[in-house]
């Protein structure tokens, strides 16, 4: 949940002893998106689109992250091998012949890259329970089965791939999400899931012996692009979203969350808190692309998260009077669009004064006609700050300004807080353990940077129930939630190594 245009991450699939061979090769509108130009999971593709290729431009060979979009650098291979959904236990053995760290990451990346990618914008439209989301879910299951892992879907639609007994206690879990914001980038979420499977492959190549169960997970609807609430899957599991409130969630077409789940083949009657599952988790570590430039400024490929800023979403409803745009005098108008526009400017001023972040990024207008004065303008505010007091100050200031503008113009205003996540301090003991592991495994012996973030994550939701930590992979420009989101191949592979080192330190000690 951030140099240029992202390029594809090329590579050939590696294998590891004790594991099945990792696989090779391989709307904004209403979220009824379908995958365009992407093969079904497991289907070979001679020309997968790279995350960084020019929108709509087919590529016979993916380009490297640093290469010019569309630059060939190798062809994709066959799809994933078949496997059982009940997997093997702890693997053993040394590195497979010709193993190279990152091989499985690169081949998985190429396979997932075309799924849900819009040919026009080049961005991703993987909305929850859409066709693209289901294809991502099928891909996740294929990765689990190809590695002989135990696959399961929990009561809330979150996916799990287990090495070891899923019912055992003190498990180490890693993963992220596969859904996207409208026209999002390739790395936000999928980098964590792909890196998790690749880290497991790396550990198997090292021949380590696991002393704790290990799982890779894909949490559903992390971005909240379809139903307007982020982290639905993890919120339900952690009991931070009630079943009644979940049933009230609706998308832009009025489709309720339970109906969307049911149409996708999932049983909405089972959703709800999952405390027994969370109680069996001893640690959750999420790897994510950095959605800022802190690591680029320090020159480090990987960092450790310290905290997540408090953040929330507020809906502002400005109600005026619909009228004819060509016959209504300016002095006779009750135009809510003007009040909304003034509020957007006020949000920027308040954010600058307080050092917070405030964004109106979504709007709905009624009757939404070119020649009609609106009767309703509905805008959604996203605001974040380093601490609760600052967040309260910026949102209060924005609402106060909006009410002043509305009163002056005869506009009715309603403000509703739709979601809120308090500040998350990741568990210090686990964070310090990650820092110790990574300092000891690095080539330079330098401390790994520790940084905060304004972006929300499933790790933040789970932190109230489970010891959690996060790793960030450098993002050269800080751009995220955009097709231009990027991470270099070397940094992605460094992230895989770092995650493997962390998992070895936690699950193999």
Secondary structure, DSSP 8 states (H G I E B T S, - for coil): ----S-----------TTS----------SS----SS---TT---SS---TTS-TT---SS---TTS-TT--------------SS----------TT--TTHHHHHHHHHHHTTTB-TTT--B---TTSHHHHHHHHHHHHHHHHTT-EEEE-TTS-EEEEES-TTSSSEEEEEE-----TTB-SSTTHHHHHHHHHHHHHHHHHT---SS-EEEEE-TTSS-TTTS-S-HHHHHHHTSS-HHHHHH-B-TT--BHHHHHHHTT--GGG-S--HHHHHTEEEEEEEEE-SSSHHHHHT-SEEEEEEE-EEEEEEEEEE---EETTTS-GGG---HHHHHHHHHHHHHHHHHHHT-EEEEEEEEEES--TTEE-SEEEEEEEEEESSHHHHHHHHHHHHHHHHHHHHHHT-EEEEEEEEEE--EE--HHHHHHHHHHHHHHSSS-----EEEESS--HHHHHTTTS-EEEEEE--SS---SSTT----HHHHHHHHHHHHHHHHHHH--
